[in-house]
Structure formats: C-alpha cells, structure tokens
Amino acid sequence: MRRFLVGLSPHTQTLRFFTGVTSPAAGLVRALLAVDERREALVATREDEIIAHAMSYQGGVADVEIAVVVADEWQGVGLGPRLINALLFRAAVRGATTVGMDVLGENRRVLKMIRRQWPDATMKVVSGSVEVTAMIQRPGVFAE
C-alpha cells in the first residue's frame, strides 16, 4: 500500500487526500486497509501490485462514506466505477440508502461523473471541497 501511495502523482495524491502523501505514515496505511463492522477496504491489483484502492465507512452525513483512488496509468479504464459498485452493493446489503463523499472542487472528472450518476445528489461547497450526498439506487449498476 505504501508503494502504491508513493507511486501516485502529486496531482492524484492531492485529488484523493487533499494534500501530497510523499511519505505515508504507518497510521495512514493502517487506516486505508482497516476492515471491521463499520469499514471496508478494496484494492485492485495487477501482477501483485496495487493499482486502485477504495474504502467505505459507516457514519458521517450519509449512511456510508466512500473514497476511491486509481493509479495514474490506470485512470479512465473503469476501475473506479467497479470499485464504487462493489462498495455500494456491500453497503446496500447492510441497509445503507445514502452515500456521501468529499471531492476536491478542482476534481472536475469526478464531479462530472457524480452529476451523471446521481443527478439528484446534494452538493455543498465547503472550503474548496464539495460534500456530496446521494441516494444509493440499484447497487451494482454504476455507469462506467
């Protein structure tokens, strides 16, 4: 996980973590991989290397909050939507009906995807980020 994080471009690191992650602390790595009754973590791998990471946790403004990051060279091939599908399906099985996420205001690609997937999503701008809340509908059919 540490190698994956360091391998992300500074731009991708900032879009996901709102800051650079040049030397990820052990606590961050543990938090990203934590799985328990409230948290899920998924990774996509290729040849034993992590190429994408997604996580969810219960609570916050929505039933489940999600975050996803895909390695720069793998962006745009559908890994993000696949991981989101898996997270939302698992959350819906546990009874979640709303999803939330914080998106950096300059992350136009993700905001466009959110508007397309969840046209009725609530978006609130707070200090340069966009707090998104949406209904989980038909899990497993997120548009790629």
Backbone torsions as a table, in degrees:
resi	resn	phi	psi	omega
1	MET	NA	-41.9	179.8
2	ARG	-60.0	-43.8	179.7
3	ARG	-62.6	-40.5	177.0
4	PHE	-59.2	-49.3	-177.6
5	LEU	-62.3	-44.7	-179.5
6	VAL	-66.4	-30.3	-179.0
7	GLY	-76.1	-12.9	177.0
8	LEU	-70.6	143.3	176.7
9	SER	-64.3	155.4	176.5
10	PRO	-54.5	-36.5	179.1
11	HIS	-64.1	-47.2	179.2
12	THR	-65.3	-40.9	176.2
13	GLN	-57.2	-45.2	-178.5
14	THR	-66.6	-40.7	179.4
15	LEU	-62.6	-34.7	-178.4
16	ARG	-86.4	-45.8	-171.9
17	PHE	-106.2	-3.0	-179.0
18	PHE	67.3	13.4	177.4
19	THR	-163.6	167.2	174.5
20	GLY	-75.7	153.5	179.9
21	VAL	-129.2	63.9	-175.4
22	THR	-70.6	-30.1	179.1
23	SER	-138.0	83.5	-174.7
24	PRO	-61.3	127.9	177.8
25	ALA	-69.8	152.8	179.2
26	ALA	-57.8	-36.6	179.0
27	GLY	-62.6	-38.3	177.5
28	LEU	-65.3	-45.7	179.7
29	VAL	-60.2	-45.3	177.9
30	ARG	-61.0	-43.4	-179.2
31	ALA	-63.6	-37.6	-178.9
32	LEU	-70.2	-24.5	-177.6
33	LEU	-105.1	-0.2	-177.1
34	ALA	-66.1	133.9	176.7
35	VAL	-133.9	126.3	175.8
36	ASP	-157.4	-163.0	-176.1
37	GLU	-66.8	-15.5	-179.6
38	ARG	-111.6	-14.7	-172.8
39	ARG	-130.1	144.9	175.6
40	GLU	-128.2	149.6	174.1
41	ALA	-139.9	134.4	178.2
42	LEU	-128.9	146.3	173.0
43	VAL	-130.9	150.1	169.3
44	ALA	-107.3	137.1	-177.8
45	THR	-126.9	158.3	171.6
46	ARG	-143.8	123.3	-178.8
47	GLU	50.2	49.3	176.5
48	ASP	65.2	14.0	176.0
49	GLU	-112.9	136.9	175.9
50	ILE	-72.1	130.3	178.3
51	ILE	-119.2	-7.9	175.8
52	ALA	-160.3	151.6	-179.9
53	HIS	-138.5	139.5	175.8
54	ALA	-138.8	147.1	178.4
55	MET	-145.5	156.9	175.1
56	SER	-142.2	156.0	173.7
57	TYR	-148.6	147.2	-179.9
58	GLN	-80.4	143.8	177.0
59	GLY	111.9	-170.1	-176.9
60	GLY	81.6	-152.8	-178.7
61	VAL	-74.8	-22.9	-179.0
62	ALA	-120.2	170.6	177.1
63	ASP	-59.2	-38.4	179.9
64	VAL	-140.7	136.9	176.0
65	GLU	-107.4	140.6	-179.1
66	ILE	-127.3	157.0	174.5
67	ALA	-150.3	139.9	-176.6
68	VAL	-139.5	143.7	171.4
69	VAL	-143.3	137.9	-178.8
70	VAL	-122.3	136.9	177.5
71	ALA	-53.4	143.3	-174.7
72	ASP	-50.0	-46.4	-175.8
73	GLU	-72.4	-9.5	-180.0
74	TRP	-108.8	1.8	179.8
75	GLN	-70.8	145.1	176.4
76	GLY	88.0	5.5	-179.0
77	VAL	-110.5	8.0	174.4
78	GLY	98.3	3.4	179.9
79	LEU	-66.0	-42.9	179.8
80	GLY	-57.4	-54.3	178.2
81	PRO	-58.9	-36.4	178.4
82	ARG	-64.5	-43.0	178.8
83	LEU	-67.1	-39.5	176.8
84	ILE	-61.4	-44.2	177.1
85	ASN	-54.9	-47.0	-178.0
86	ALA	-63.9	-43.8	179.1
87	LEU	-63.1	-45.2	-177.8
88	LEU	-68.9	-36.4	177.0
89	PHE	-62.0	-48.6	179.7
90	ARG	-61.6	-40.8	179.9
91	ALA	-66.6	-41.3	-179.9
92	ALA	-65.1	-37.8	177.6
93	VAL	-60.6	-34.4	178.4
94	ARG	-84.4	2.7	174.9
95	GLY	101.9	2.2	179.3
96	ALA	-68.4	139.8	176.8
97	THR	-121.3	-13.4	178.4
98	THR	-127.4	148.5	178.8
99	VAL	-124.3	142.5	177.4
100	GLY	-129.9	155.4	175.8
101	MET	-159.1	151.1	173.5
102	ASP	-106.4	126.7	-177.0
103	VAL	-124.3	130.8	176.6
104	LEU	-60.6	134.6	-175.8
105	GLY	-54.0	-30.5	-179.2
106	GLU	-82.9	-2.8	-178.6
107	ASN	-82.4	69.9	-175.3
108	ARG	-59.7	-37.5	-178.5
109	ARG	-60.0	-46.8	-178.9
110	VAL	-71.9	-40.4	179.0
111	LEU	-63.0	-37.8	176.7
112	LYS	-64.2	-43.0	179.0
113	MET	-62.1	-41.4	179.8
114	ILE	-63.6	-45.2	179.7
115	ARG	-61.2	-36.7	179.5
116	ARG	-71.3	-43.8	-176.4
117	GLN	-76.7	-40.6	-176.1
118	TRP	-127.1	74.9	-177.2
119	PRO	-60.5	-22.8	179.9
120	ASP	-95.8	9.9	-179.1
121	ALA	-62.2	146.1	173.8
122	THR	-89.3	128.9	179.0
123	MET	-124.8	125.7	-178.6
124	LYS	-126.5	121.4	-179.8
125	VAL	-82.7	126.3	180.0
126	VAL	-138.0	111.8	176.0
127	SER	50.0	48.0	175.8
128	GLY	85.1	-4.7	175.7
129	SER	-117.1	164.0	-179.7
130	VAL	-115.8	118.4	175.6
131	GLU	-87.6	118.3	-176.0
132	VAL	-110.1	134.2	172.5
133	THR	-131.7	132.7	-178.1
134	ALA	-145.4	161.5	175.5
135	MET	-81.5	141.0	173.6
136	ILE	-84.6	115.9	-179.8
137	GLN	-123.7	134.6	177.6
138	ARG	42.9	66.4	-180.0
139	PRO	-54.5	144.2	178.7
140	GLY	94.6	3.6	179.9
141	VAL	-125.9	30.5	178.6
142	PHE	-64.4	131.3	-177.7
143	ALA	-68.5	132.4	179.3
144	GLU	-92.3	NA	NA
